[in-house]
C-alpha cells in the first residue's frame, strides 16, 4: 500500500439535511437505487444529460423541448411525460443513446441541485458502477484539498419520513472513503447488508427489483466515468464526464 497516494484531508459523510448552509471543496453524491447508477450510465450514451428537481423541471421541459424525460415524480401530470422510469434495468434497456435527457428523481437529482446552491465544487456523482474510477480521479486531482464531503442522498419519500437516512447510500459513501484511505471495501458484506436493508425498508414489490439490484451491486466498474455537475447556458445542471 502506497500511503502517499491516499487522501490525507478531512472526509465528512453527511446526509443532505445534516449539511451546513455552505460547503467548501469537493462533494460526492450517492443515490445507489438508482439515480447515481443511472447518471453514470447515461453519461456514457446521451448527447446531453440534465439533472433537475421539482422546482425547475417544467422550465427545463419548456426550454429543451427535444429532450426526453426520465425518472420519477409524485406529480401526476409529470408522470404522463416520462419516457422511462428511474429503475436501473429499465433505463439500461430504454432507447436513449444520442438523446438529450432530463433526469428527475425523488432524491439524487434534488441533492445535486442543493449541493450546487451550497457552493460545493466539483460535485461528483458516484455509485458502485464507477466507484474505483471516481476514487482514482479524486486521488489524482483532489489530493491537496483540505476536505471532501461525501453525501448519501437518503430518502425523501413519505415511507422514509421517520428515518430518511438510507443505509444503502451510506454504505456506498463509506466504501469510497475506504478506497480514498487506501483500504479495500468488503463488497460481499456491503451488498448483503444493503439488500437486507432494502428488503426491510422498501418491502413493496416492483417487477424489476432483482434485475435492478443485480445491476447496481457490482464490484467492478461498469462505466469508466466521473460525472460532474456544470451549469448550462439556461442555468440547469448538466452532467459532464470529466474523466
Beta strands, then each sheet from edge to edge (+ up, - down):
strand 1: 10-13
strand 2: 26-30
strand 3: 48-52
strand 4: 68-71
strand 5: 82-84
strand 6: 100-104
strand 7: 123-125
strand 8: 147-152
strand 9: 227-231
strand 10: 237-241
sheet 1: 1+ 8+ 2+ 7+ 9- 10+ 3- 6- 4- 5-
end
